[in-house]
Amino acid sequence: MADASRAARPSSSSRKARPRTSTTASPADAGRNSQPKSRPANQTAAQRRRHSKGSEKMSETIAFIGLGAMGLPMASNLVRKNFSVIGFDLDQGKLDKLVALGARPASDVTAAVRDATVVITMLPAPPQVREVILGGEGVLAGLRPGALVIDMSTVDPQTTDTVAAACLEKGIAFVDAPVGRLVSHAERGESLFMVGASDEGFARAEPMLNAMGTTVHRCGPEGAGTRMKIVNNYLAVIGAQLTAEAILLGTKLGLPVDVMKAVSGGTTATNGQFQINFATKVLKGDTAPGFTIDLAHKDLMLALTAAAQQRLGLPVGLAAAGALGAARGSAYAQRDFSALLDYACDIAGVTPPRLPD
């Protein structure tokens, strides 16, 4: 929860599954800031029924734990698509918004999972995931065998592997399905999911993922989604820092930011940060947090830690981590990570550029 806190990992013995995607997408789609694709024309009648507003109530009862910037719109889309949802977050205001749409409230994790057949968690970091799922009064303490846990948090592979093993030991299926794209996409039900799951787990989770997004990538067995998310966010966060520095340089050289955007958008220098994220957030004067600088730093450190464990050097990542670490220690820490531009301009004594209306 952004605050509803508290676990994750596929064991090496996890059943191997053939990677696949439930929709066709280019590699660029996997980015947090990629543009969503429409549903494929060959979507089955059953899938179309799942997305129709008038469809019958779905059979699964979902406990959704963690109603932060991404979790609340995700859970809201499940309610709108006629899934039975029980919500919980430490922020009562967030929970009230979900209840207003038709969800049932829960007073704690234990109450949330009591009647659930599926639990979806979307939490800030590994400590919260471990506490919520593995804790003494956590998800696994109250969930019955035969249920399914879907963790959509961004965590380290060890956390995912630990949680996956604990779920499987208790006879509970586990799917890791971290999310790509922006909060604005989540609000429109256009998210992208990177999924690690067994065949059975994927088949069961897919209708719920389709209700929350437009693109579902099957990356491999349990744990593959988490590993893909680390790679994806490594690219996204470094891209944000690179974009901030490039716009700062161009501004100092007297170039209008709309000219920089147009020119780079037509060359191989283009990227989703400049063309989508910065263009709709900081360059419009909006730095309200969708994905904060603090969380971006956390995700970058997950990638660097994973690289160190594999005895890999990531020199560009290390340089970016230094820049984000400084921004994280400033007043910009809880602003959207596109505000790396404003932070860089602040340091350089440059007026932050904005796109014309």
C-alpha positions, 0 to 999 in steps of 0.5 A: 500500500502505498501504505497498506503495507507489508512480502515475495519469490519463485523457488528453483523448483518452480515449474517452467512455463513457456513464455508467451504474451496474451496480446501482441506487443513490441518490446517498446510496449514493455516500458513504464511510459510506452503507448498502449496498444488496442486489444487484438482483433482476434480477441475471443468472445469470452474475453470480450464478455469479460470486458463488457460493462454489463457482464455478470458478476465474476466468480472470484472474490478478490482481496485487493491490498494496497490502494496507492497511486497505482493500486487504487485505479487498478482495484477500481477497474476490477470493480467496474468490470464486475469483479467482487472486490474487498479493499484494504489500505492504511489510508482510509481516504483511499479505501473510501474511494474504492468503497464508493464504487461498490467494493467492500471495505476491510479493517485489516489484512486478516479481514480482507482475505477471510472470504477471498479466493484471490489476493492482489497486493500492490505495495511500495517495497520488499519489506511491506510485501514480506510483512503483508504476505508472510507476516503472522497476521498476513495473507498466508496466515488467513488464506485457504489452500486453493486460493491465488496470490497475485503480487503486482509490487516492484521488488527484488527477485529474492523477495518474489522467490521467497513468497512464491515458495511459501505460497506453493508450500501452503497449496496456494498458487502464486503469480508475480505481475508487476505493472508497466506504464503510468498512473494515467494508463492505470486510470484508463485501464490501459496498464501493461503487465509483466507476468511470471506464472505457471500455466494454471496460475496464468490462466486464472489470473489473466481475466483479472489482468485483462480487466485492469490493462490492455497488454499482458506479457507472459515472461516465464515461470513464477519470478520472471515478471519481477525480473523483467520489471527490474530490467524495464525500470532500469531503462525507464529510470535511467531514461528519465535522468538522461532526458532531464540532463538533455533538456537542461543542456538544450535549454541552456543552449537556447533551444525551445523545449518543443523544438527539442521534443519534435526533433528528437521524436523523429530520430533514434534519440527518441524515448518514452520519457521525453515524448510521453512522461515528461511531455504530460507531467513536468513539461506541463508544470505537473509534478504531482506524484505518479511514480516518485523520485524516491521510488525511482531510486528504490527501483534503480537500486533493485537493478544495481543490487541484482547486477552485483549479485550476478557479478555484473558492472552497470556503470551508467546505472551507478552514475544515475544512482548518484544523481537520483540519490542526491535528488532523493535527499532534496525537497523533490523526493516525493514529486513525480520522477519527471521532476528530475528536470526541475531538480537539475534546473534548480541546481544549474540556476536555470528556469525550468522549461515548459511546453507551450499550451 
